[in-house]
Amino acid sequence: MTAAINLVADIGEVLVSEAEIAAKVADLGARIGADHGDRPLTLVSVLKGSLPFMADLMRAIPIPVRIDLMEVSSYGGTSTESSGLVRILKDLSASIEGEDVLIVEDIIDTGLTLNYLLRYLRGKKPRSLRICTLLDKPARRLVDIPVDYVGFTIPDQFVVGYGLDYGEFYRNLRFVGVLRPEVYSSPPE
Ligand code: 5GP
């Protein structure tokens, strides 16, 4: 796959531009700050896809925040389909008991991954647990998840960029786009 990658030419359509992302991140950060007053907030982000969103969002929130990172991998699915079976590769590094926690996600598709994560984090007894996602793909939702902050609601298309990958590539694109179908027809090795 590596030799065939052409970051920009592989994108058929830009779904959310760099400028649209920047404006939305500023808006979300201001809203999150206003909703939490002067109570400190712990942002929990899920690697790797949420990395650029987390980095930008934390700097747009005007109140004290702590951050923590988890890494999960879903298994049993394909490169474009989630299975809902989740393995924790990296756990929180500090207790969130009694804290106001905001999960920072890149995308919610079926909701299976986040559903698992929600149950896991609730078990750690935070004071509150909210969710912020940059992208929401409601068409394929299998579990009902209360999402507090949504950046963009997008159609049922597999997207890459701004953290989101296909075969671990395309994460460094500054925008969110749809891959050309030809890229899927030669699946990643
Ligand atoms: P869910 O469990 O909600 O179906 O999916 C969660 C994970 O699947 C996301 O965190 C993301 O890693 C991956 N995913 C779902 N939809 C997309 C998509 O359109 N593009 C990419 N690159 N990953 C996706």
Residues whose N, C-alpha, C, O or C-beta is under 5 A from the ligand:
A	BS01	5GP	G49 S82 I107 I108 D109 T110 G111 L112 T113 L114 Q157 F158 V159 V160 L164 D165 Y166
